[in-house]
Amino acid sequence: MKLLAVAWFALATSCLALTGGCLWANQRSEAVYGYEARAVLRDDGHVEGAALRADGGYAGVTVGAESDLRDGQRAGDPHTYKTAGLGLILRASLLGIIATEHRFERYFDIGADVGAAGSVMFGVPPHHIAGGGSAWYGAWTEVGTFSAGSGYVALTGSIRREAATSPWLSQTIVTVGLAWRHRRLVTGEDLRWRD
């Protein structure tokens, strides 16, 4: 329960950062959007699934959606169950928020994110299907590599602590993957809503 409180506090703090980030955005800020494919690992290194993600935003803050297919475990149950989830993410880039020049983030970026998801578990007795939810907070990093089209390919990694609804087990999850990102300077139209 404490973990859920921490996750909601982190989400509220990130929402404030989102508002602040948009207010401090200027013509030197960057807009970014992208897509990711990730392998999902438990803290013991066991591969338990995969995730797809898309997000976009500017001034160091993005919002996005994630879908995943991975293993789920219940307390007191030795079996694992295939779990499909869909969630929302709020992500903050440390360098995107505090830096005044943004050349560096193309090659290396770090930050924090929070999210919440709903899940459907398959094969769960007695009805062979069950639902659940989770909230999480974590940290991420990206290392930009070669250019691809109008963007570039990045190696991604993250670690997060996920609190799940009972009877599903909360766990620490590590992800590794590839992302495609597009960056550009913000335009006057991006900033006009503040006027």
Backbone as numpy.savetxt, mean C-alpha at the origin, in Angstrom:
# Nx Ny Nz CAx CAy CAz Cx Cy Cz
-6.58 -5.75 19.52 -7.40 -4.55 19.52 -6.54 -3.29 19.52
-5.41 -3.35 20.26 -4.51 -2.20 20.28 -3.97 -1.92 18.89
-3.69 -2.99 18.14 -3.16 -2.82 16.80 -4.15 -2.11 15.89
-5.43 -2.44 16.03 -6.45 -1.74 15.22 -6.50 -0.26 15.58
-6.36 0.05 16.87 -6.36 1.45 17.29 -5.17 2.18 16.68
-4.01 1.55 16.67 -2.82 2.15 16.07 -3.04 2.35 14.57
-3.62 1.35 13.90 -3.86 1.47 12.47 -4.82 2.61 12.15
-5.88 2.75 12.94 -6.82 3.85 12.70 -6.18 5.20 12.99
-5.33 5.27 14.02 -4.61 6.51 14.30 -3.70 6.85 13.13
-2.99 5.84 12.59 -2.11 6.06 11.45 -2.90 6.52 10.23
-4.08 5.94 10.02 -4.93 6.35 8.90 -5.38 7.80 9.06
-5.78 8.18 10.27 -6.20 9.56 10.51 -5.04 10.53 10.31
-3.86 10.15 10.81 -2.68 10.99 10.62 -2.35 11.13 9.15
-2.46 10.04 8.40 -2.18 10.09 6.96 -3.19 10.95 6.23
-4.45 10.92 6.67 -5.46 11.79 6.04 -5.10 13.25 6.24
-4.60 13.59 7.43 -4.14 14.95 7.66 -2.96 15.28 6.76
-2.07 14.30 6.60 -0.92 14.50 5.70 -1.39 14.71 4.28
-2.43 13.98 3.87 -2.97 14.13 2.52 -3.47 15.56 2.31
-4.21 16.06 3.26 -4.70 17.43 3.16 -3.54 18.41 3.16
-2.60 18.20 4.07 -1.44 19.09 4.13 -0.62 19.02 2.86
-0.41 17.81 2.34 0.39 17.65 1.12 -0.22 18.40 -0.04
-1.53 18.32 -0.19 -2.18 19.03 -1.28 -2.07 20.53 -1.10
-2.10 20.98 0.15 -2.00 22.42 0.41 -0.59 22.94 0.15
0.45 22.12 0.33 1.80 22.61 0.10 2.29 22.31 -1.31
1.48 21.65 -2.11 1.89 21.35 -3.49 2.11 22.64 -4.26
3.14 22.63 -5.09 3.44 23.77 -5.93 3.96 23.27 -7.28
4.41 24.18 -8.14 4.84 23.77 -9.48 6.08 22.89 -9.47
6.79 22.79 -8.34 7.94 21.88 -8.26 7.54 20.51 -7.72
6.31 20.36 -7.24 5.84 19.05 -6.75 5.65 18.10 -7.92
5.63 16.81 -7.61 5.43 15.81 -8.65 4.11 15.08 -8.47
3.48 14.80 -9.60 2.34 13.89 -9.63 2.88 12.53 -10.03
2.34 11.46 -9.45 2.82 10.12 -9.75 1.64 9.16 -9.79
1.71 8.20 -10.69 0.77 7.08 -10.66 1.51 5.84 -11.11
0.95 4.68 -10.79 1.63 3.46 -11.18 0.88 2.20 -10.82
1.50 1.09 -11.19 0.93 -0.24 -10.99 2.01 -1.15 -10.43
1.61 -2.12 -9.61 2.58 -3.03 -9.00 2.06 -4.47 -9.03
2.99 -5.38 -9.11 2.72 -6.81 -8.90 3.69 -7.27 -7.83
3.17 -7.93 -6.79 4.00 -8.30 -5.65 3.80 -9.76 -5.25
4.86 -10.36 -4.73 4.76 -11.64 -4.04 4.55 -11.32 -2.56
3.65 -12.02 -1.91 3.35 -11.80 -0.50 4.01 -12.91 0.32
4.83 -12.51 1.29 5.56 -13.44 2.14 5.15 -13.23 3.60
5.07 -14.32 4.35 4.89 -14.19 5.79 6.23 -13.83 6.41
6.23 -13.48 7.69 7.47 -13.08 8.34 8.48 -14.23 8.43
8.05 -15.47 8.23 8.99 -16.59 8.22 9.57 -16.87 6.83
9.21 -16.03 5.84 9.73 -16.17 4.49 8.89 -17.05 3.58
7.84 -17.67 4.09 6.97 -18.54 3.29 6.15 -17.71 2.30
6.21 -18.07 1.01 5.39 -17.38 0.01 3.95 -17.81 0.20
3.07 -16.84 0.42 1.68 -17.20 0.68 0.71 -16.61 -0.33
1.20 -15.90 -1.33 0.27 -15.38 -2.32 0.88 -14.27 -3.15
-0.02 -13.51 -3.80 0.39 -12.42 -4.69 -0.61 -11.28 -4.57
-0.16 -10.09 -4.95 -1.02 -8.90 -4.88 -0.80 -8.04 -6.11
-1.85 -7.35 -6.53 -1.80 -6.35 -7.59 -2.27 -5.04 -6.99
-1.65 -3.95 -7.42 -1.93 -2.66 -6.80 -1.85 -1.55 -7.83
-2.69 -0.53 -7.67 -2.64 0.67 -8.50 -2.85 1.87 -7.59
-2.07 2.94 -7.81 -2.26 4.14 -7.00 -1.83 5.38 -7.77
-2.23 6.52 -7.26 -1.87 7.78 -7.87 -2.10 8.93 -6.92
-1.38 10.02 -7.12 -1.54 11.21 -6.30 -0.43 12.19 -6.59
-0.27 13.18 -5.71 0.82 14.13 -5.89 1.21 14.74 -4.56
2.33 15.49 -4.60 2.91 16.13 -3.41 3.28 15.09 -2.35
3.67 13.89 -2.79 4.14 12.87 -1.87 3.08 11.98 -1.27
1.82 12.17 -1.62 0.74 11.37 -1.04 -0.08 10.75 -2.17
-0.29 9.43 -2.10 -1.10 8.76 -3.10 -2.19 7.93 -2.43
-3.24 7.68 -3.17 -4.30 6.76 -2.74 -4.38 5.67 -3.78
-4.82 4.49 -3.37 -4.87 3.40 -4.32 -5.72 2.25 -3.86
-5.71 1.21 -4.67 -6.46 -0.01 -4.38 -5.54 -1.20 -4.57
-5.79 -2.25 -3.80 -5.00 -3.47 -3.87 -5.91 -4.67 -3.85
-5.61 -5.65 -4.69 -6.29 -6.93 -4.63 -5.23 -8.00 -4.40
-5.59 -9.00 -3.63 -4.62 -10.06 -3.38 -5.31 -11.41 -3.29
-4.51 -12.44 -3.48 -4.94 -13.82 -3.31 -3.83 -14.49 -2.51
-4.15 -14.93 -1.29 -3.12 -15.48 -0.41 -3.73 -16.44 0.59
-2.87 -16.99 1.45 -3.31 -17.92 2.47 -3.82 -17.17 3.70
-4.86 -17.71 4.32 -5.37 -17.18 5.58 -5.39 -18.28 6.62
-5.17 -17.91 7.86 -5.16 -18.89 8.95 -6.07 -18.42 10.07
-6.75 -19.42 10.68 -7.60 -19.14 11.83 -6.91 -19.61 13.10
-7.22 -18.95 14.20 -6.67 -19.36 15.50 -7.14 -20.77 15.82
-6.20 -21.62 16.25 -6.54 -22.98 16.64 -6.85 -23.93 15.50
-6.60 -23.52 14.26 -6.90 -24.35 13.09 -5.60 -24.57 12.32
-5.16 -25.82 12.16 -3.89 -26.08 11.46 -3.96 -25.87 9.95
-5.15 -25.75 9.38 -5.30 -25.60 7.93 -5.13 -24.14 7.51
-4.76 -23.95 6.26 -4.77 -22.62 5.65 -5.87 -22.59 4.60
-6.38 -21.40 4.34 -7.50 -21.23 3.41 -7.16 -20.15 2.40
-7.51 -20.41 1.13 -7.31 -19.40 0.10 -8.19 -18.20 0.41
-7.59 -17.02 0.36 -8.26 -15.79 0.74 -8.10 -14.77 -0.37
-9.20 -14.21 -0.84 -9.18 -13.13 -1.83 -9.57 -11.84 -1.13
-8.76 -10.81 -1.30 -9.03 -9.55 -0.62 -9.01 -8.37 -1.56
-9.71 -7.31 -1.15 -9.73 -6.05 -1.89 -9.65 -4.93 -0.86
-8.68 -4.03 -1.03 -8.49 -3.00 -0.03 -8.16 -1.64 -0.60
-8.20 -0.65 0.27 -7.85 0.73 -0.05 -6.58 1.10 0.69
-5.73 1.93 0.06 -4.42 2.26 0.61 -4.23 3.77 0.58
-3.61 4.29 1.62 -3.15 5.67 1.66 -1.65 5.60 1.90
-0.88 6.16 0.98 0.58 6.01 1.00 1.24 7.37 1.02
2.27 7.53 1.86 3.01 8.79 1.96 4.49 8.54 1.67
5.05 9.36 0.80 6.47 9.30 0.47 7.20 10.33 1.32
8.16 9.89 2.12 8.92 10.81 2.95 9.61 11.86 2.10
10.28 11.42 1.04 10.99 12.36 0.18 10.04 13.23 -0.62
8.91 12.68 -1.04 7.94 13.45 -1.81 7.29 14.56 -1.00
7.19 14.37 0.32 6.56 15.37 1.18 7.55 16.43 1.64
8.75 16.01 2.08 9.65 16.99 2.70 10.65 17.61 1.74
10.96 16.97 0.62 11.96 17.52 -0.30 11.39 18.67 -1.12
12.27 19.62 -1.48 11.83 20.71 -2.36 12.21 20.42 -3.81
13.18 19.56 -4.03 13.52 19.08 -5.37 13.21 17.59 -5.42
12.75 17.09 -6.58 12.24 15.72 -6.64 12.94 14.85 -7.68
14.20 15.11 -7.93 14.94 14.27 -8.89 15.29 12.91 -8.29
15.48 12.86 -6.97 15.97 11.67 -6.31 14.95 10.54 -6.26
13.65 10.85 -6.09 12.62 9.82 -5.91 12.49 8.88 -7.10
12.91 9.31 -8.26 12.88 8.44 -9.45 13.77 7.21 -9.23
14.83 7.36 -8.44 15.80 6.29 -8.24 15.70 5.62 -6.87
15.19 6.32 -5.88 15.04 5.75 -4.55 13.97 6.51 -3.80
13.04 5.78 -3.18 11.96 6.42 -2.43 11.61 5.54 -1.24
11.20 6.16 -0.15 10.77 5.43 1.05 9.57 6.13 1.64
8.80 5.40 2.45 7.65 6.02 3.08 6.87 5.05 3.93
5.67 5.46 4.27 4.76 4.67 5.10 3.41 4.58 4.42
2.65 3.55 4.75 1.29 3.46 4.24 0.38 2.77 5.25
-0.90 3.02 5.09 -1.93 2.40 5.91 -3.03 1.93 4.98
-3.83 0.98 5.45 -4.91 0.50 4.61 -5.89 -0.35 5.37
-6.95 -0.67 4.70 -7.99 -1.55 5.23 -8.52 -2.38 4.07
-8.93 -3.62 4.38 -9.37 -4.52 3.31 -10.49 -5.42 3.81
-11.29 -5.87 2.88 -12.27 -6.91 3.12 -11.83 -8.16 2.40
-12.11 -9.33 2.97 -11.64 -10.58 2.39 -12.72 -11.64 2.38
-12.61 -12.56 1.43 -13.46 -13.75 1.37 -12.53 -14.95 1.43
-12.82 -15.89 2.36 -12.01 -17.08 2.54 -12.77 -18.28 2.01
-12.09 -19.14 1.26 -12.73 -20.28 0.61 -12.35 -21.59 1.28
-13.31 -22.52 1.36 -13.08 -23.83 1.93 -13.20 -23.90 3.44
-13.74 -22.86 4.04 -13.83 -22.78 5.50 -15.08 -23.52 5.99
-14.91 -24.49 6.90 -16.08 -25.19 7.43 -16.93 -24.24 8.27
-18.22 -24.41 8.39 -19.02 -25.47 7.82 -19.65 -25.09 6.48
-19.60 -23.82 6.07 -20.31 -23.38 4.87 -19.40 -23.22 3.65
-18.12 -23.51 3.80 -17.12 -23.45 2.73 -16.78 -22.05 2.27
-17.29 -21.04 2.95 -16.94 -19.66 2.63 -17.12 -18.82 3.88
-16.25 -17.84 4.05 -16.34 -16.95 5.21 -15.81 -15.59 4.79
-16.16 -14.59 5.56 -15.71 -13.23 5.28 -14.92 -12.67 6.45
-14.19 -11.63 6.21 -13.42 -10.99 7.26 -12.90 -9.65 6.79
-12.20 -8.99 7.67 -11.62 -7.70 7.36 -10.30 -7.53 8.07
-9.55 -6.53 7.65 -8.28 -6.26 8.29 -7.92 -4.80 8.11
-7.05 -4.33 8.99 -6.46 -3.00 8.88 -4.97 -3.17 9.09
-4.16 -2.33 8.46 -2.73 -2.50 8.57 -1.98 -1.18 8.43
-0.75 -1.19 8.89 0.16 -0.08 8.70 1.53 -0.66 8.38
2.35 0.10 7.68 3.64 -0.44 7.33 4.56 0.58 6.70
5.70 0.10 6.21 6.72 0.91 5.55 7.06 0.28 4.21
7.53 1.09 3.28 7.84 0.61 1.94 9.08 1.31 1.39
9.66 0.73 0.37 10.76 1.35 -0.35 10.69 0.96 -1.82
11.24 1.81 -2.66 11.33 1.53 -4.09 12.70 1.95 -4.61
13.21 1.16 -5.54 14.47 1.48 -6.21 14.16 1.51 -7.71
14.26 2.70 -8.31 13.97 2.85 -9.73 15.07 2.24 -10.58
14.68 1.63 -11.69 15.66 1.01 -12.58 15.55 1.65 -13.97
15.31 0.88 -14.99 15.33 1.36 -16.36 14.02 2.03 -16.77
14.12 2.91 -17.76 12.94 3.58 -18.32 12.13 2.58 -19.13
10.80 2.76 -19.10 9.89 1.90 -19.85 8.71 2.74 -20.31
8.65 3.03 -21.60 7.56 3.86 -22.11 7.67 5.27 -21.53
6.57 5.78 -21.01 6.56 7.13 -20.42 6.94 7.11 -18.95
7.35 5.95 -18.42 7.70 5.84 -17.01 8.95 5.03 -16.81
8.99 4.29 -15.71 10.15 3.47 -15.39 9.71 2.28 -14.55
10.57 1.28 -14.48 10.33 0.08 -13.69 11.08 0.23 -12.37
10.42 -0.13 -11.27 11.04 -0.04 -9.95 10.93 -1.38 -9.23
11.95 -1.69 -8.46 11.91 -2.83 -7.54 11.25 -2.34 -6.27
10.29 -3.08 -5.73 9.56 -2.63 -4.55 9.69 -3.64 -3.41
9.58 -3.11 -2.22 9.57 -3.95 -1.03 8.77 -3.27 0.06
8.13 -4.04 0.91 7.37 -3.46 2.01 7.28 -4.45 3.15
7.01 -3.91 4.32 6.70 -4.72 5.49 5.51 -4.06 6.17
4.56 -4.87 6.61 3.39 -4.30 7.28 2.88 -5.23 8.37
2.25 -4.64 9.36 1.60 -5.39 10.42 0.11 -5.30 10.17
-0.51 -6.47 10.01 -1.92 -6.54 9.64 -2.72 -7.14 10.79
-3.74 -6.43 11.23 -4.64 -6.91 12.28 -5.93 -7.37 11.60
-6.27 -8.63 11.79 -7.45 -9.22 11.15 -8.57 -9.41 12.15
-9.80 -9.45 11.64 -10.95 -9.72 12.49 -10.90 -11.16 12.97
-11.43 -11.41 14.15 -11.46 -12.74 14.75 -12.37 -13.65 13.90
-12.03 -14.90 13.72 -10.97 -15.70 14.33 -9.68 -15.75 13.51
-9.53 -14.89 12.51 -8.37 -14.92 11.64 -7.16 -14.35 12.35
-5.99 -14.92 12.07 -4.76 -14.52 12.76 -4.19 -13.24 12.17
-3.77 -12.34 13.05 -3.03 -11.16 12.64 -1.61 -11.61 12.32
-0.94 -10.89 11.41 0.40 -11.31 11.03 1.21 -10.16 10.47
2.51 -10.39 10.42 3.42 -9.47 9.75 3.66 -10.00 8.35
3.53 -9.12 7.37 3.64 -9.52 5.96 4.76 -8.72 5.30
5.56 -9.41 4.51 6.61 -8.80 3.70 6.22 -8.99 2.24
6.40 -7.96 1.43 6.15 -8.11 0.00 7.37 -7.66 -0.79
7.58 -8.29 -1.93 8.61 -7.89 -2.89 7.98 -7.93 -4.27
8.40 -7.03 -5.14 7.80 -7.06 -6.46 8.37 -6.05 -7.42
7.63 -5.83 -8.50 7.97 -4.87 -9.54 6.84 -3.88 -9.71
7.22 -2.64 -10.00 6.23 -1.60 -10.24 6.58 -0.84 -11.51
5.57 -0.30 -12.15 5.77 0.67 -13.22 5.25 2.00 -12.71
6.05 3.04 -12.78 5.69 4.36 -12.29 5.84 5.41 -13.38
4.95 6.39 -13.32 5.03 7.56 -14.19 5.06 8.79 -13.29
6.01 9.67 -13.51 6.13 10.91 -12.74 6.11 12.11 -13.67
5.55 13.19 -13.19 5.58 14.45 -13.93 5.41 15.59 -12.95
5.82 16.78 -13.34 5.57 17.95 -12.50 4.08 18.25 -12.48
3.59 18.72 -11.36 2.18 19.08 -11.29 1.92 20.29 -12.18
0.70 20.43 -12.61 0.31 21.57 -13.45 -0.59 22.50 -12.66
-0.86 23.65 -13.23 -1.78 24.59 -12.60 -3.16 23.98 -12.40
-3.59 23.13 -13.33 -4.89 22.47 -13.19 -4.92 21.54 -11.98
-3.79 20.87 -11.68 -3.72 20.00 -10.51 -3.94 20.79 -9.23
-3.49 22.06 -9.22 -3.52 22.86 -8.00 -4.73 23.78 -7.94
-5.50 23.90 -9.02 -6.56 24.89 -9.12 -7.67 24.69 -8.07
-7.95 23.43 -7.64 -9.05 23.19 -6.72 -8.87 23.93 -5.40
-7.61 24.33 -5.08 -7.38 25.02 -3.81 -7.84 26.48 -3.87
-7.97 27.06 -5.06 -8.28 28.49 -5.19 -9.73 28.80 -4.83
